[in-house]
Amino acid sequence: MTILAPYGSLNACTVAAVLSILLPVSAAPASQLRRSSSRPLQEQLRSEHQRVLDELNVKESTGRTLDFDDPRIPPLLRRGWDLAGAWAAAYLEAHPTPSAHDLERIFDGFALAPKGTKSQYGNFIEYTSYSLRGGAFRIAPSVYVVQASYGVKFLTGTFMVVARNRAGHFEALWNIKQLAEKHYAQKDKIGRWMYLVRESYYSGPLSVGRLLSVPSSTDGHPRFLVDAFQSADGGTQGAQLSIWDWDGAEARPLLVDWYDYVAGNFGALRFDGTTVRIPTKESLGILFSCGACDEPQGLWKVRITSNGVTNVGHRFVNPELQWADELLSKIDSGQDTSSLADGKVLANLRTWIRDAQNQAGDQPNPAGPIWGCPPG
């Protein structure tokens, strides 16, 4: 397992400084000056970024690309994200009123689109080299959230805020990696954005799946939502929902929490302007649910208003499963269950459990009793 090396901003020179040097003395309109002055910088950024991609795609002796836990990877990713932030700032300097379509394609010209081939194992694309994927989203006038990910089979990503600095030029002012570095030792949900691990089951780095603008605060601060997924193998996957408040200098977390979903079902989040609804796969205490099983299905709600963010909580789509799991868990641990079921039901259940244990004989399950799989 590897964490990203200490994170810093691009040191060569800021976009604003470069633009002020390259800006020609001309009578051309301001919009034309912005475009012409940004082109040499963008060419430099593109060239430097290609060198990063070339180093990421160095092959091991086995012919494989480098895994995320290779010590050469973190500094290359950090450099790549710095360059991506500088590119986004230069692009916005040259195109201060981009359309939503322009923002989705903000990295066109910065890095070649990932190339892949259709897999022989199913209807999906397989990639063989590192590439950059990303886009941007406007959350307020001259304030944009930019996301960028690198990877081959799995992705690791970041998100940053690009806005005008005090000099009036666009700059990547904040990056989740800087905050995550401070949180990593605590092993909390924000620190997870620094986590890197080679291909594995049920544990992997985060990458942005979706960005949304949500209601501003009462003091006018723009806010945004990040729905991120964990890149890992396994039928059940983890994801992170976070909501942020931008105060002009940094993004402050209002909610950061985890949820599970069945592989292939990510991206079902819905937002009606007030309430976030996310279909989930909920956890059970004693009933077993296979990794690819949809049950137990749940729904997580979060309410967002100008006054704050409220985690309404999770509920089971089929509450009978939750009730049965609670009942069996209490029977197994010897707790009082008289408030959950009729005495005759409890007696029959205890007989059934005792018979099942007798049939198991002297082969106990080291993970504890598993009473069955919920219907799905």
N, C-alpha and C positions, 0 to 999 in steps of 0.2 A: 504493500500500500504506500502511496506517495501523496504528499500534499504539495500544492503549488508553492513555489518559492516566494519570498516576500515580494509583495506587489508594489509597483511604482508606476509613475506616468512616463510617457515618452520623453527622454532627456535631450534629444537632439536639438530641438527648438519647437516652441509651440506654434500652432497653426497661425495664430495672430501675428507672431513675430515674423514668421516667414512671409506671410502675405504682405506685411508692411514693407518688407525689403523688396519683394518682387513686384509690388504694385507700380506699374509704369506711370510716368508723368505724361498724361495724355488728356485730350479734350473729349475722349469717348465717354458715352453715358456710363453711370456708375455700375449698372447691371453688366455691361460689357467688360468693364474693368475687373469686376469680381470673377467673371468667367475666365478671362485671359490670365489673370494673376494666379488662379488656382491650378492651372494646367501643369506647370512645371513641378509644383509640389505633389500633385496627384501622381505624376509619372515617377517621382522619387519614391513615394509611398508604395506604389505598385511594385516597383523593382525590389525594394527592401522586403516586401511581403513575399514575393516569389522566392527569395532566398530562405525565408522561414519555412515555406512549404517544401522546398528542396531538402532542407535538413530534417523536417518531420518525416519525409518519405524515404530516408536512407533505409535500406534493407538490412536486416540481420543476416547472419550466416545461413540461417534456415530459409531465407528468401521472404520471410514475413516482415511486415511493417512493425515499427516500434510500438510496444504496448504502453498504456498510460502510466504504468509504474516504473518505466525506464527513467533514470535520473536525467537524461537529456531532454525529456519532454517538458517538464514544468517551465524552465526558462524560455523555451521556444513558444509555448502557448502564451506566456505573459507578454513576450515581445509581439506576437501576432495580434493579441487583443489591443495592445497599445497602438499598433499601426492601424487596426480597424477603427479605433476611436478617432484617431487623427484623420483618417480618410472620411469618416462620416462628418466630422467637423468641416473639413475642406469642401465636401460636397454641399453641405448646407450653406456654407459661405457663398458658394457659386450659384446655388439654387435656393434662395431664402423662402420661397413659397411652393414647396414640392407638393404634388398630389399624393394621395394614399398609395396609388400604384407606383409612383416614383420611390416612395419610402420602402415599399416591399422589395424593390430592386436596387436599393442604395449601394450594394456592393458589386453591382455589375460594372465591369471594367477594373475592379480592384483584384478580383481573383476569378479564375475560370470556374464555371459551374462544375459540380462533382460529376464524374463520369462513372457509369456503372453498367452492368449487364444483367439481363433477366436471369434469375436463379433457376437452376435445374430442379430445385426442391420445392418450388411454389411460385405463386404470382407476386413476386417482389423483386426488387433490384439489389444486387450485391455490389459493394464497392471494394476497391483494392488499394486505395491510396487516400491519404489525408487531404481534406479540402475544407474550405470555409463556407458556412451557410449562415444567413442572417437577414436582418431587416430592421426597420425603424417604425416608430409609432409616435404621432404627435399627441401630447397630453395638455399643452397650453401654447399660446403664441410664443414661438421661438424656443420651445422646450420639447425635446424629443427623448424617448427611451429607445436605445439601440441594443439589439441582442445579436450575439455572434457565437457560433459553435464550431468546433473542430472535431474530426473523428473519421473513422473508417466504418467499422460495423456499428460501434457505439459512439455517442457524442458526449462532449463535455463543453459547457457553455458559460457565458457570462451575460450580464445586462448592465448598461451604463446610462447615465443621463448626459446628453449633449445639449448645451444651451449657450447663450451669449455670456461671455465673461464681463468683467468690469470695463474692459476696453471696447466692448461692443462686438467682439468677434466670437464665433462659435468655437467651443472647446469641450472636450470630454471632461466634465467637472467632477464626476463621481462614478465609481465602479463598485459593484457588489463585492468584488474580490478584495478590495481594501477593507471593507467591514468584516467579511468572512475570515480574513486573516486574524483579526482581533478575537474572533469567536471560536476559532478552531480548537484551541486547547480545552474549551468547555464542552466540546463535542455536541453542540446544540444544532438546531435546525438552520441557523444562519451560517454557522461554521461548515455545514455540509457543502457549501459552494466552493470550498477549497479541497474537497475530497477527490482523490484520483485512485483508481484501482484497475488492475487488468481485468479482462473479460471474466465475469463470474456470475453466479446465480444470486438474485435477490439483493445485490449490493452493488451500487455503481454511482458514477458522478451525475450531476444534474445538468440539464439543458433546457432552455426555454422552449415551451410549446406554444404559448399564446400570451400576448400583451393586450390589456384593455385599459381604457381611461374610465375612471369611476368618479362619483361626485366629489367636487372640491370641498375642502374644509370650510368652516364658517369664517376663517380669516383669509380665505382666498387661495390657500395653497393647493396646487394641482395634486391629484392622487392617481395612482395607477395600480393595476393588478398584474401579477405574474403567475401563470399556471405552468409549472415546470415538471418534467418527468425524469425519472431515474433511468439511466441507461444500464440495463442488466438483462441477463437471461432469466427465464422462469415464467410460469403461467400467470402468477399474480405479481403485479408490479407496484412500486411506490411512486407517489407524486407529491409535490409541494405546492400549496397555494400561499401566496404572500401578497399583502396589500401595503402600499407605501405612500408616504406623504413627502412631497418635495418642497423644501423651505427656501430654495434658491441657492443653497450651498451643499446640502446633502439630503439623501433620502432617509426618512425615519420609518422603521417598520411599525405598522399598526396591527398586523396579524401575520404570523408565520406558522403554518401547521401542515401536517402530513396526512395523506389519505392513500388507500389502496384501491386498485382497480384490476380487472382481468386484462391481460395483454391483448392489445388490439382495440380496446375500448377507450383509450385516452382521447381527450379532446371533446368530451360530451358536456363540458361546463356551459351553463346558460346564465345570462345576466339580463334582467329586465329593467335595469336602471336603479333598482333598489336592492334586490335580493339575488345573491349568487346561489345557484343550485348545481351540485355536482353528484352524479351517480357514482356510487362507491361499492367496494366489496368490504363488508364489515368483518370483524373478528369474532370468533367463538372461543369459549373457554374449554369445552370438552368435546363437542361434536367436531368431527373432522370434515374439512372441505379441501378437495384437491386443488392444486395450483391453477388448473385451467377451468375449474368449476365456477359458474357465475354466482352461485349462492354462497353466503347470504348477501343478497343485494341490499344496498342502503342508499340513503339520500342525505347529503350534507348541505346545510343552509348557512349562509353568512349574510347578514343585513348591513348595508352601507348607506349612511346618510351623511349630511354635512356635519352632523354633531359627533359622529364616530362610527366605529365598526363593532358589530355585535356578532359573536359566534353563536348562532342559534343552536347548533349541535347536529349530531347524527341521529337518524332513526332507521330501523329496519323496515324494508318494504313489506316483509312478511313477519310481523312481530311474534308469531307463534314459534318461529325458530329461536328467537331470543329467549322467550319464556321457557321453552324446552331445554335449552342449553343451561339456563340459570338453575332450573330444577335439578337436572342431572348433576351439575357441578356441586350443588349443595348436598345432594344425596351422597355423592362420592366423598365429600369432605366431612360428612357427619353433622352438618348444620341442620337447624330446625327448618322444616319445609311445610309445616302445617298451614301456613298462609298462602301457599302456592298450589296445593292440590288436595283433593279429598283423600281421606285415610285409606279407602279401598284401592284407589289408584296408586298411592304410595306403596302399599303392601305388595301389589302386583309388580310394580317397577323394581322393588328391592329383590323380589324373587327372581325376576328376569335377570337382573344384574348378577346375583349370586350364581345362577346357573351358567351365565356367560363366563364368569371368573373361574368356575370349576372346570369348564371345558378348556379354558386356556391353560390349566394345569400349572406347571412350574416354569412357564415362559412369560414372565411379566414384561410388559412394554416399558422400556427405560424412559420413554417420554411421558409415561402416565397413561391412564385409561383413555381409550378412544371408543365411543359408543356407536359410531356410525357416520355416514355421510349424508348431509341434508339433501333433499331432492332438488334437482336442478334441471 
